[in-house]
């Protein structure tokens, strides 16, 4: 599936940064207004993207209790990592 290829989930960002669960989500919420959906991230919505969300769960890429999913592109991921490192 194209949205999942070469993208980072927030769980993967937490793990890559060695952060506690939810740190990447909290950072994303702070940065969201400066990011562009479709360029910096993709938002997968429950009820609309259920099969994609389930695939991410089955692959362990998102947290089991996730309802929706956010997938970051390289630019979104870089912005998130910069924010977390500050």
Helices and strands as residue ranges (DSSP letters): G 2-4, E 8-9, H 10-17, H 23-31, G 32-34, E 41-44, H 50-58, E 69-72, H 74-85
